[in-house]
Amino acid sequence: MAGKGAYTKGYRSERRVIRDFGRCGYQCMRSAGSHGPFDIIAWNSSALVFIQVKAGGDLSPAELEILRAIPTPPHSRKLIIRFRDRVAMPDVTEV
């Protein structure tokens, strides 16, 4: 059942990101179960953000390079938001 616990932890982290971006005026879409490169796409009238959420683990250098290589629209952003155990604020890295 370790897989289910990891899924729940990741799901909660994604919901937190959606809630926080929503409070800042963004609309959000979660790509549940897609195993795509980004977990959440957030947008408002002036910004488009592609978000990879990590709930504990790090991205490997190869995974990071894949995210960097994915074409996105001009002026959009690609973020990795990483939640660490027992740390209140997540790490945010722009790719």
N, CA, C and O atoms as a Tinker XYZ file with bonds, in Angstrom:
   380  protein
     1  N      0.798000   -1.212000    0.000000    73     2
     2  CA     0.000000    0.000000    0.000000    64     1     3
     3  C      0.841000    1.277000    0.000000    63     2     4     5
     4  O      0.292000    2.375000    0.081000    81     3
     5  N      2.141000    1.147000   -0.088000    73     3     6
     6  CA     2.991000    2.332000   -0.101000    64     5     7
     7  C      2.663000    3.221000   -1.279000    63     6     8     9
     8  O      2.736000    4.445000   -1.162000    81     7
     9  N      2.302000    2.641000   -2.411000    73     7    10
    10  CA     1.958000    3.415000   -3.593000    64     9    11
    11  C      0.766000    4.321000   -3.362000    63    10    12    13
    12  O      0.751000    5.466000   -3.813000    81    11
    13  N     -0.245000    3.802000   -2.652000    73    11    14
    14  CA    -1.432000    4.592000   -2.385000    64    13    15
    15  C     -1.102000    5.792000   -1.495000    63    14    16    17
    16  O     -1.627000    6.885000   -1.708000    81    15
    17  N     -0.235000    5.591000   -0.500000    73    15    18
    18  CA     0.163000    6.698000    0.367000    64    17    19
    19  C      0.910000    7.774000   -0.405000    63    18    20    21
    20  O      0.708000    8.965000   -0.170000    81    19
    21  N      1.769000    7.358000   -1.324000    73    19    22
    22  CA     2.503000    8.316000   -2.153000    64    21    23
    23  C      1.537000    9.071000   -3.057000    63    22    24    25
    24  O      1.682000   10.278000   -3.253000    81    23
    25  N      0.537000    8.355000   -3.617000    73    23    26
    26  CA    -0.455000    9.006000   -4.473000    64    25    27
    27  C     -1.217000   10.063000   -3.671000    63    26    28    29
    28  O     -1.410000   11.186000   -4.137000    81    27
    29  N     -1.645000    9.696000   -2.470000    73    27    30
    30  CA    -2.407000   10.633000   -1.627000    64    29    31
    31  C     -1.578000   11.863000   -1.296000    63    30    32    33
    32  O     -2.078000   12.987000   -1.350000    81    31
    33  N     -0.327000   11.656000   -0.959000    73    31    34
    34  CA     0.569000   12.773000   -0.641000    64    33    35
    35  C      0.723000   13.695000   -1.850000    63    34    36    37
    36  O      0.657000   14.916000   -1.713000    81    35
    37  N      0.924000   13.118000   -3.018000    73    35    38
    38  CA     1.056000   13.910000   -4.235000    64    37    39
    39  C     -0.224000   14.647000   -4.573000    63    38    40    41
    40  O     -0.189000   15.816000   -4.955000    81    39
    41  N     -1.360000   13.964000   -4.434000    73    39    42
    42  CA    -2.657000   14.578000   -4.708000    64    41    43
    43  C     -2.893000   15.779000   -3.792000    63    42    44    45
    44  O     -3.332000   16.835000   -4.248000    81    43
    45  N     -2.601000   15.615000   -2.505000    73    43    46
    46  CA    -2.777000   16.731000   -1.566000    64    45    47
    47  C     -1.886000   17.916000   -1.932000    63    46    48    49
    48  O     -2.304000   19.070000   -1.832000    81    47
    49  N     -0.660000   17.625000   -2.356000    73    47    50
    50  CA     0.255000   18.700000   -2.751000    64    49    51
    51  C     -0.265000   19.432000   -3.985000    63    50    52    53
    52  O     -0.202000   20.660000   -4.055000    81    51
    53  N     -0.778000   18.681000   -4.953000    73    51    54
    54  CA    -1.345000   19.303000   -6.153000    64    53    55
    55  C     -2.556000   20.162000   -5.798000    63    54    56    57
    56  O     -2.706000   21.268000   -6.317000    81    55
    57  N     -3.418000   19.662000   -4.919000    73    55    58
    58  CA    -4.607000   20.441000   -4.503000    64    57    59
    59  C     -4.180000   21.736000   -3.798000    63    58    60    61
    60  O     -4.820000   22.775000   -3.962000    81    59
    61  N     -3.120000   21.669000   -3.032000    73    59    62
    62  CA    -2.623000   22.875000   -2.352000    64    61    63
    63  C     -2.142000   23.908000   -3.370000    63    62    64    65
    64  O     -2.425000   25.098000   -3.231000    81    63
    65  N     -1.419000   23.455000   -4.389000    73    63    66
    66  CA    -0.946000   24.374000   -5.429000    64    65    67
    67  C     -2.137000   25.003000   -6.152000    63    66    68    69
    68  O     -2.146000   26.208000   -6.402000    81    67
    69  N     -3.136000   24.192000   -6.487000    73    67    70
    70  CA    -4.331000   24.715000   -7.162000    64    69    71
    71  C     -5.028000   25.744000   -6.285000    63    70    72    73
    72  O     -5.437000   26.799000   -6.771000    81    71
    73  N     -5.166000   25.449000   -5.006000    73    71    74
    74  CA    -5.818000   26.387000   -4.075000    64    73    75
    75  C     -5.036000   27.703000   -3.996000    63    74    76    77
    76  O     -5.625000   28.782000   -4.051000    81    75
    77  N     -3.713000   27.608000   -3.866000    73    75    78
    78  CA    -2.895000   28.816000   -3.732000    64    77    79
    79  C     -2.906000   29.656000   -5.009000    63    78    80    81
    80  O     -3.010000   30.881000   -4.943000    81    79
    81  N     -2.799000   29.013000   -6.160000    73    79    82
    82  CA    -2.866000   29.763000   -7.416000    64    81    83
    83  C     -4.257000   30.362000   -7.613000    63    82    84    85
    84  O     -4.390000   31.484000   -8.103000    81    83
    85  N     -5.295000   29.610000   -7.231000    73    83    86
    86  CA    -6.663000   30.119000   -7.320000    64    85    87
    87  C     -6.857000   31.370000   -6.486000    63    86    88    89
    88  O     -7.539000   32.303000   -6.910000    81    87
    89  N     -6.267000   31.394000   -5.311000    73    87    90
    90  CA    -6.358000   32.580000   -4.453000    64    89    91
    91  C     -5.682000   33.796000   -5.084000    63    90    92    93
    92  O     -5.986000   34.937000   -4.737000    81    91
    93  N     -4.764000   33.538000   -6.012000    73    91    94
    94  CA    -4.066000   34.627000   -6.710000    64    93    95
    95  C     -4.725000   34.965000   -8.047000    63    94    96    97
    96  O     -4.156000   35.704000   -8.850000    81    95
    97  N     -5.919000   34.427000   -8.285000    73    95    98
    98  CA    -6.676000   34.777000   -9.473000    64    97    99
    99  C     -6.461000   33.899000  -10.691000    63    98   100   101
   100  O     -6.887000   34.258000  -11.788000    81    99
   101  N     -5.816000   32.767000  -10.525000    73    99   102
   102  CA    -5.581000   31.854000  -11.644000    64   101   103
   103  C     -6.692000   30.826000  -11.755000    63   102   104   105
   104  O     -7.275000   30.416000  -10.751000    81   103
   105  N     -6.978000   30.417000  -12.965000    73   103   106
   106  CA    -7.768000   29.226000  -13.241000    64   105   107
   107  C     -6.766000   28.087000  -13.343000    63   106   108   109
   108  O     -5.657000   28.291000  -13.838000    81   107
   109  N     -7.127000   26.902000  -12.890000    73   107   110
   110  CA    -6.180000   25.792000  -12.901000    64   109   111
   111  C     -6.826000   24.539000  -13.459000    63   110   112   113
   112  O     -8.023000   24.299000  -13.298000    81   111
   113  N     -5.990000   23.746000  -14.122000    73   111   114
   114  CA    -6.408000   22.445000  -14.620000    64   113   115
   115  C     -5.363000   21.419000  -14.176000    63   114   116   117
   116  O     -4.165000   21.593000  -14.397000    81   115
   117  N     -5.838000   20.369000  -13.557000    73   115   118
   118  CA    -4.957000   19.295000  -13.085000    64   117   119
   119  C     -5.007000   18.149000  -14.091000    63   118   120   121
   120  O     -6.088000   17.716000  -14.488000    81   119
   121  N     -3.853000   17.664000  -14.496000    73   119   122
   122  CA    -3.806000   16.551000  -15.454000    64   121   123
   123  C     -3.697000   15.237000  -14.684000    63   122   124   125
   124  O     -2.649000   14.591000  -14.679000    81   123
   125  N     -4.788000   14.856000  -14.039000    73   123   126
   126  CA    -4.818000   13.682000  -13.171000    64   125   127
   127  C     -4.558000   12.400000  -13.942000    63   126   128   129
   128  O     -5.213000   12.123000  -14.947000    81   127
   129  N     -3.614000   11.635000  -13.472000    73   127   130
   130  CA    -3.356000   10.321000  -14.025000    64   129   131
   131  C     -2.745000   10.293000  -15.411000    63   130   132   133
   132  O     -2.583000    9.218000  -15.988000    81   131
   133  N     -2.405000   11.440000  -15.954000    73   131   134
   134  CA    -1.889000   11.466000  -17.325000    64   133   135
   135  C     -0.424000   11.064000  -17.395000    63   134   136   137
   136  O      0.051000   10.638000  -18.447000    81   135
   137  N      0.288000   11.194000  -16.299000    73   135   138
   138  CA     1.729000   10.934000  -16.263000    64   137   139
   139  C      2.463000   11.794000  -17.288000    63   138   140   141
   140  O      3.519000   11.415000  -17.794000    81   139
   141  N      1.889000   12.949000  -17.581000    73   139   142
   142  CA     2.523000   13.883000  -18.504000    64   141   143
   143  C      3.619000   14.663000  -17.798000    63   142   144   145
   144  O      3.867000   14.449000  -16.612000    81   143
   145  N      4.270000   15.557000  -18.510000    73   143   146
   146  CA     5.389000   16.290000  -17.928000    64   145   147
   147  C      4.970000   17.314000  -16.872000    63   146   148   149
   148  O      5.756000   17.639000  -15.983000    81   147
   149  N      3.741000   17.823000  -16.961000    73   147   150
   150  CA     3.286000   18.819000  -15.996000    64   149   151
   151  C      2.019000   18.330000  -15.315000    63   150   152   153
   152  O      1.159000   17.718000  -15.948000    81   151
   153  N      1.911000   18.603000  -14.022000    73   151   154
   154  CA     0.758000   18.171000  -13.242000    64   153   155
   155  C     -0.389000   19.163000  -13.308000    63   154   156   157
   156  O     -1.557000   18.780000  -13.259000    81   155
   157  N     -0.044000   20.454000  -13.422000    73   155   158
   158  CA    -1.044000   21.518000  -13.368000    64   157   159
   159  C     -0.710000   22.562000  -14.421000    63   158   160   161
   160  O      0.455000   22.891000  -14.645000    81   159
   161  N     -1.747000   23.074000  -15.058000    73   159   162
   162  CA    -1.606000   24.243000  -15.917000    64   161   163
   163  C     -2.467000   25.323000  -15.282000    63   162   164   165
   164  O     -3.646000   25.106000  -15.002000    81   163
   165  N     -1.873000   26.481000  -15.058000    73   163   166
   166  CA    -2.580000   27.597000  -14.429000    64   165   167
   167  C     -2.505000   28.805000  -15.362000    63   166   168   169
   168  O     -1.487000   29.030000  -16.016000    81   167
   169  N     -3.581000   29.571000  -15.418000    73   167   170
   170  CA    -3.594000   30.747000  -16.292000    64   169   171
   171  C     -4.510000   31.818000  -15.735000    63   170   172   173
   172  O     -5.445000   31.545000  -14.981000    81   171
   173  N     -4.213000   33.038000  -16.130000    73   171   174
   174  CA    -5.098000   34.180000  -15.907000    64   173   175
   175  C     -5.025000   35.034000  -17.165000    63   174   176   177
   176  O     -4.521000   34.570000  -18.188000    81   175
   177  N     -5.508000   36.256000  -17.117000    73   175   178
   178  CA    -5.561000   37.074000  -18.329000    64   177   179
   179  C     -4.188000   37.490000  -18.844000    63   178   180   181
   180  O     -4.073000   37.956000  -19.978000    81   179
   181  N     -3.147000   37.331000  -18.035000    73   179   182
   182  CA    -1.834000   37.792000  -18.482000    64   181   183
   183  C     -0.712000   36.769000  -18.306000    63   182   184   185
   184  O      0.442000   37.076000  -18.603000    81   183
   185  N     -1.025000   35.551000  -17.827000    73   183   186
   186  CA     0.045000   34.586000  -17.562000    64   185   187
   187  C     -0.430000   33.161000  -17.815000    63   186   188   189
   188  O     -1.606000   32.834000  -17.659000    81   187
   189  N      0.524000   32.332000  -18.209000    73   187   190
   190  CA     0.303000   30.902000  -18.397000    64   189   191
   191  C      1.462000   30.182000  -17.708000    63   190   192   193
   192  O      2.629000   30.451000  -17.993000    81   191
   193  N      1.122000   29.256000  -16.790000    73   191   194
   194  CA     2.152000   28.601000  -15.990000    64   193   195
   195  C      1.956000   27.084000  -16.059000    63   194   196   197
   196  O      0.867000   26.573000  -15.800000    81   195
   197  N      3.029000   26.379000  -16.411000    73   195   198
   198  CA     3.056000   24.916000  -16.425000    64   197   199
   199  C      3.789000   24.478000  -15.159000    63   198   200   201
   200  O      4.902000   24.932000  -14.893000    81   199
   201  N      3.163000   23.593000  -14.377000    73   199   202
   202  CA     3.682000   23.280000  -13.046000    64   201   203
   203  C      3.878000   21.776000  -12.875000    63   202   204   205
   204  O      2.972000   20.985000  -13.138000    81   203
   205  N      5.067000   21.399000  -12.433000    73   203   206
   206  CA     5.368000   20.034000  -12.006000    64   205   207
   207  C      5.431000   20.068000  -10.479000    63   206   208   209
   208  O      6.226000   20.818000   -9.912000    81   207
   209  N      4.607000   19.270000   -9.812000    73   207   210
   210  CA     4.556000   19.235000   -8.349000    64   209   211
   211  C      5.274000   17.983000   -7.874000    63   210   212   213
   212  O      5.009000   16.882000   -8.357000    81   211
   213  N      6.178000   18.156000   -6.930000    73   211   214
   214  CA     6.891000   17.038000   -6.324000    64   213   215
   215  C      6.577000   17.031000   -4.829000    63   214   216   217
   216  O      6.691000   18.052000   -4.151000    81   215
   217  N      6.181000   15.864000   -4.333000    73   215   218
   218  CA     5.851000   15.737000   -2.912000    64   217   219
   219  C      6.899000   14.860000   -2.245000    63   218   220   221
   220  O      6.608000   13.741000   -1.821000    81   219
   221  N      8.102000   15.369000   -2.157000    73   219   222
   222  CA     9.155000   14.630000   -1.473000    64   221   223
   223  C     10.393000   14.426000   -2.308000    63   222   224   225
   224  O     11.474000   14.877000   -1.928000    81   223
   225  N     10.263000   13.760000   -3.434000    73   223   226
   226  CA    11.432000   13.417000   -4.235000    64   225   227
   227  C     11.920000   14.545000   -5.123000    63   226   228   229
   228  O     11.230000   15.544000   -5.329000    81   227
   229  N     13.102000   14.368000   -5.633000    73   227   230
   230  CA    13.683000   15.325000   -6.574000    64   229   231
   231  C     13.498000   14.819000   -7.993000    63   230   232   233
   232  O     13.284000   13.628000   -8.219000    81   231
   233  N     13.581000   15.733000   -8.939000    73   231   234
   234  CA    13.656000   15.348000  -10.341000    64   233   235
   235  C     15.081000   14.930000  -10.649000    63   234   236   237
   236  O     16.032000   15.532000  -10.151000    81   235
   237  N     15.227000   13.917000  -11.457000    73   235   238
   238  CA    16.563000   13.534000  -11.898000    64   237   239
   239  C     17.048000   14.580000  -12.913000    63   238   240   241
   240  O     16.234000   15.311000  -13.478000    81   239
   241  N     18.346000   14.655000  -13.145000    73   239   242
   242  CA    18.845000   15.579000  -14.177000    64   241   243
   243  C     18.205000   15.314000  -15.543000    63   242   244   245
   244  O     17.940000   16.253000  -16.293000    81   243
   245  N     17.955000   14.046000  -15.868000    73   243   246
   246  CA    17.317000   13.722000  -17.155000    64   245   247
   247  C     15.886000   14.253000  -17.201000    63   246   248   249
   248  O     15.462000   14.800000  -18.219000    81   247
   249  N     15.134000   14.096000  -16.098000    73   247   250
   250  CA    13.761000   14.613000  -16.048000    64   249   251
   251  C     13.755000   16.131000  -16.171000    63   250   252   253
   252  O     12.898000   16.698000  -16.849000    81   251
   253  N     14.700000   16.785000  -15.522000    73   251   254
   254  CA    14.806000   18.238000  -15.602000    64   253   255
   255  C     15.079000   18.686000  -17.030000    63   254   256   257
   256  O     14.495000   19.668000  -17.488000    81   255
   257  N     15.939000   17.997000  -17.729000    73   255   258
   258  CA    16.243000   18.330000  -19.124000    64   257   259
   259  C     15.026000   18.140000  -20.020000    63   258   260   261
   260  O     14.804000   18.920000  -20.946000    81   259
   261  N     14.244000   17.109000  -19.746000    73   259   262
   262  CA    13.018000   16.892000  -20.519000    64   261   263
   263  C     12.074000   18.073000  -20.341000    63   262   264   265
   264  O     11.510000   18.566000  -21.318000    81   263
   265  N     11.896000   18.534000  -19.103000    73   263   266
   266  CA    11.017000   19.687000  -18.864000    64   265   267
   267  C     11.542000   20.931000  -19.573000    63   266   268   269
   268  O     10.769000   21.692000  -20.155000    81   267
   269  N     12.844000   21.136000  -19.525000    73   267   270
   270  CA    13.427000   22.305000  -20.190000    64   269   271
   271  C     13.192000   22.270000  -21.693000    63   270   272   273
   272  O     12.990000   23.312000  -22.315000    81   271
   273  N     13.216000   21.078000  -22.278000    73   271   274
   274  CA    13.117000   20.940000  -23.731000    64   273   275
   275  C     11.686000   21.022000  -24.261000    63   274   276   277
   276  O     11.491000   21.188000  -25.466000    81   275
   277  N     10.702000   20.913000  -23.408000    73   275   278
   278  CA     9.309000   20.940000  -23.871000    64   277   279
   279  C      8.975000   22.351000  -24.360000    63   278   280   281
   280  O      9.135000   23.318000  -23.615000    81   279
   281  N      8.513000   22.473000  -25.604000    73   279   282
   282  CA     8.157000   23.789000  -26.110000    64   281   283
   283  C      6.873000   24.299000  -25.439000    63   282   284   285
   284  O      5.901000   23.559000  -25.283000    81   283
   285  N      6.894000   25.546000  -25.059000    73   283   286
   286  CA     5.728000   26.203000  -24.471000    64   285   287
   287  C      5.562000   27.562000  -25.132000    63   286   288   289
   288  O      6.505000   28.069000  -25.741000    81   287
   289  N      4.386000   28.160000  -25.024000    73   287   290
   290  CA     4.165000   29.460000  -25.658000    64   289   291
   291  C      5.113000   30.528000  -25.116000    63   290   292   293
   292  O      5.572000   30.448000  -23.976000    81   291
   293  N      5.398000   31.526000  -25.949000    73   291   294
   294  CA     6.238000   32.637000  -25.475000    64   293   295
   295  C      5.624000   33.265000  -24.222000    63   294   296   297
   296  O      4.404000   33.364000  -24.095000    81   295
   297  N      6.468000   33.675000  -23.327000    73   295   298
   298  CA     6.080000   34.372000  -22.088000    64   297   299
   299  C      5.378000   33.476000  -21.075000    63   298   300   301
   300  O      4.913000   33.971000  -20.048000    81   299
   301  N      5.286000   32.166000  -21.334000    73   299   302
   302  CA     4.756000   31.270000  -20.305000    64   301   303
   303  C      5.918000   30.877000  -19.398000    63   302   304   305
   304  O      7.084000   31.103000  -19.723000    81   303
   305  N      5.578000   30.286000  -18.258000    73   303   306
   306  CA     6.598000   29.876000  -17.300000    64   305   307
   307  C      6.451000   28.386000  -17.021000    63   306   308   309
   308  O      5.356000   27.830000  -17.116000    81   307
   309  N      7.560000   27.751000  -16.677000    73   307   310
   310  CA     7.567000   26.353000  -16.247000    64   309   311
   311  C      8.150000   26.332000  -14.839000    63   310   312   313
   312  O      9.274000   26.781000  -14.613000    81   311
   313  N      7.367000   25.803000  -13.891000    73   311   314
   314  CA     7.795000   25.769000  -12.501000    64   313   315
   315  C      7.821000   24.342000  -11.973000    63   314   316   317
   316  O      7.017000   23.499000  -12.371000    81   315
   317  N      8.755000   24.091000  -11.076000    73   315   318
   318  CA     8.748000   22.885000  -10.259000    64   317   319
   319  C      8.477000   23.360000   -8.836000    63   318   320   321
   320  O      9.222000   24.174000   -8.290000    81   319
   321  N      7.415000   22.847000   -8.249000    73   319   322
   322  CA     7.074000   23.189000   -6.867000    64   321   323
   323  C      7.257000   21.911000   -6.058000    63   322   324   325
   324  O      6.559000   20.919000   -6.267000    81   323
   325  N      8.214000   21.955000   -5.129000    73   323   326
   326  CA     8.581000   20.765000   -4.360000    64   325   327
   327  C      8.251000   20.958000   -2.888000    63   326   328   329
   328  O      8.705000   21.907000   -2.248000    81   327
   329  N      7.450000   20.037000   -2.368000    73   327   330
   330  CA     7.099000   20.031000   -0.951000    64   329   331
   331  C      8.022000   19.072000   -0.223000    63   330   332   333
   332  O      8.218000   17.932000   -0.646000    81   331
   333  N      8.584000   19.549000    0.874000    73   331   334
   334  CA     9.470000   18.719000    1.694000    64   333   335
   335  C      8.757000   18.390000    3.000000    63   334   336   337
   336  O      7.985000   19.196000    3.522000    81   335
   337  N      9.021000   17.214000    3.512000    73   335   338
   338  CA     8.423000   16.808000    4.778000    64   337   339
   339  C      8.826000   17.776000    5.894000    63   338   340   341
   340  O      9.988000   18.163000    6.015000    81   339
   341  N      7.851000   18.148000    6.688000    73   339   342
   342  CA     8.041000   19.006000    7.861000    64   341   343
   343  C      8.594000   20.393000    7.540000    63   342   344   345
   344  O      9.205000   21.026000    8.401000    81   343
   345  N      8.386000   20.874000    6.311000    73   343   346
   346  CA     8.769000   22.223000    5.922000    64   345   347
   347  C      7.508000   22.919000    5.420000    63   346   348   349
   348  O      6.840000   22.417000    4.516000    81   347
   349  N      7.179000   24.071000    6.001000    73   347   350
   350  CA     5.910000   24.734000    5.699000    64   349   351
   351  C      5.806000   25.234000    4.269000    63   350   352   353
   352  O      4.777000   25.047000    3.621000    81   351
   353  N      6.851000   25.860000    3.777000    73   351   354
   354  CA     6.814000   26.462000    2.438000    64   353   355
   355  C      7.529000   25.570000    1.435000    63   354   356   357
   356  O      8.604000   25.045000    1.727000    81   355
   357  N      6.941000   25.393000    0.253000    73   355   358
   358  CA     7.609000   24.566000   -0.762000    64   357   359
   359  C      8.739000   25.320000   -1.428000    63   358   360   361
   360  O      8.802000   26.549000   -1.381000    81   359
   361  N      9.642000   24.559000   -2.055000    73   359   362
   362  CA    10.689000   25.141000   -2.908000    64   361   363
   363  C     10.061000   25.369000   -4.276000    63   362   364   365
   364  O      9.339000   24.510000   -4.782000    81   363
   365  N     10.332000   26.514000   -4.872000    73   363   366
   366  CA     9.835000   26.814000   -6.214000    64   365   367
   367  C     11.026000   27.113000   -7.099000    63   366   368   369
   368  O     11.834000   27.994000   -6.807000    81   367
   369  N     11.121000   26.357000   -8.194000    73   367   370
   370  CA    12.211000   26.526000   -9.138000    64   369   371
   371  C     11.633000   26.780000  -10.515000    63   370   372   373
   372  O     10.758000   26.044000  -10.970000    81   371
   373  N     12.114000   27.810000  -11.179000    73   371   374
   374  CA    11.704000   28.035000  -12.568000    64   373   375
   375  C     12.641000   27.260000  -13.479000    63   374   376   377
   376  O     13.862000   27.305000  -13.327000    81   375
   377  N     12.051000   26.554000  -14.419000    73   375   378
   378  CA    12.829000   25.732000  -15.343000    64   377   379
   379  C     13.179000   26.554000  -16.559000    63   378   380
   380  O     13.837000   26.056000  -17.472000    81   379
